[in-house]
Amino acid sequence: MSIATQPITLNINGKDVGPVDVPEGLMMIDFLHEYLDLTGSRLGCGQGICHACVVIHDKPDGTSEEVRSCITGAHWFNGRKVRTVEGHGKRNEQGEVVELTPVQQKFLEHFSFQCGYCTPGFVNGATILVEQLKRKPVPKDQVEATITQALDGHICRCTGYVRYYEAVKAVITSTPGLVLDSGSEK
């Protein structure tokens, strides 16, 4: 008896991957971990509830969405663009991270994590939020509610969320163009 496979081709963190023969039904998190050695996304609950496994799906229209890789098969990503937490910081030619994104930097400055297990999901979720706000800023009085709505599905068992939310708020309020000034409209 053999396991049925199908080829997939996709773009991960700006690099084309494939075609790779992958077992039918293999979850994306397993593909990332076992085939590509991208282990930043974490398998938490295995049921799509905690969001530690979230990757970013970059859509053709320029928008992005969170996709829970523990419950989404690798073949769903065939022909698509994906970003994992490993794809955020800038790297040198040796592959070493030489610059963090504003989200990553603020997470460090605010000591936003304890064990760090859920951090990749929070980084990806916050990154998508910042990208959305670049297209459609929010009024200053809606920043906290916007953060809560964007990150509400992410579960952390260590921090109580306060530092994550403070870090994301710091990114949003310190990045020009993400928050509407009083009385301005976009």
N, C-alpha and C positions, 0 to 999 in steps of 0.2 A: 504494500500500500504506500502510495506517495502523496505528499501534500500538494494540492493544486496551487499553482502560482500564476501571477499575471505581471507583466512589466509595468513600471511606472516611471515617468519622467517629470521632474518638477524643478523649481528654482528655490533653493534654500539659502537665505542670507546673501542673496546676490549671486550665487553660483549655481550653474546648471548641474543637476544630478540625474543620472540615468541615461538610458533605460536600465532599470534594476528589476530583476525578477523577485517578486515579494509574494509570500503566501497570501492567498485570499483570506480576508478577515483579520489580518494583522493590524493592530491598532497603530496609529501614527507615533505614539510615544515609544513603542517598541521598535519601530523602524528607525526613529531618531537615535535611540540608545544603541541598538544592536547593529545597525547597518552603517551609521554615520558617526558613531562615537560622539554625538551631541547629547550630553547627559544633563544639561542645565534644566530642562523641563522636568518636573518631579512628578512621580506617580504617588499621589496622596491617597485619595479615597478609591480610585479606580471606577467610580460611578458618575463622574462629571459634576460632582457637587462642590468640591473644595477649590477648584480652579488653579491648583498648583501646577498643573500640566499645560496651561494655556499657551498656545502659540498664536502668532499673528498671521492671518490670511490677508494678503494684499490683493484687493480686487482690481480688475482691469479699469474701473472708473476712477481709480486713485484713492478710494476709501479703504479702510481696513476693518477687520473684525477679529474678535477673540474666537478661537476654536479650541475646544477641550480635546486634547490629543489622546486622552485615555479612553474616550468613547467614540472617537471618530477614526474610521479605518484609514490606513495609509492610502488606499486607492482613491478615496474621496479627493485627495490632494493632487491626483494626476493632472499635469498640465497647469498647475497653479503656482503662485508665488507665496512663500512662507518665510517668516522671520522667527527665529528662536532667540532666547535671551543671549546666546553666544554671538548673535549678529549685531548687537547694539553698539558696543564701544568701538572706537577706531583702533586698528591694529597696525603694527609695523610689518615689514617684510618677513620677519621671523615668526609672526603670528602672535606676538605679545601685545596685550592691551596697553595702548599709550595714551588714550583719552577716553574718559567715560562720557556718556550722554548726560544732559542736565538731570534727567530722572534718576539715573544711577548715582550721580554725584550728590544730589539732595538726600537720597536714601542713606548714603554714608554719613553725610553731615548731621542728619537727624537721628542717627543710630536706629534706623527704622526696623531692624530685625533682631531677633535673638538667635534662634536656631538657623534661620535662613531658608528653611525648607519651602515655604510659600513665596519667598521673595521673587523668583522668576515669573510667577504668575502676576504678582503685583507690578513688577517692572513692565511686563507686556501690557497689562491693563492700563497703567498710567501713561504709557507711551501712546497707546491708541487714543486716550482721552486728550492728551496734548495735541496730537495731530488733528483731532476733530475740532478742537478749539481754535486752531490756526485757520480753519475754514469757516467756523461759525463761533465767534467769541460769545461769552456770556456776561451779563451784568455782574458787577462786583458782589451784589447781594445774593447772587445765585451760585457763587463758586463752591461753597461748602456742600450745598445740596447736589450740585453737579458731580462733585467728587464721590459723594455717598452713592449716588445712583450708578456711577460708572464702576465702582469697586465693590458694590454691595454683595456680589456673588463670591468674592474671594474670602476664604476662611483662613484665619491665622489662629493657632492655638497657644501662642506665646505672648504676643505683644499687646493685645487689647486694641490694636489698630490705630491708636492715637498718633504714634510716630509716623506710620505710613501716610496717614491722612495729612499730617503736618508737612511732611516732605513733598507730597503732591501739591498741596496748597502753595508751598514756597516756590515750586517750579512754575505753577500757573501765574502767581502774582508777580513773579520776577521776570517773566518772559513777555516782552512787548507784544501787544496784539492779541493776547488770549482773553483779556478781560476788557469789557467795554467801560470807558470812562463814563462818569455820571452824565446823563443826558445825550450820550452819543449813540448812534444806531448804525448797524452794519447790515 
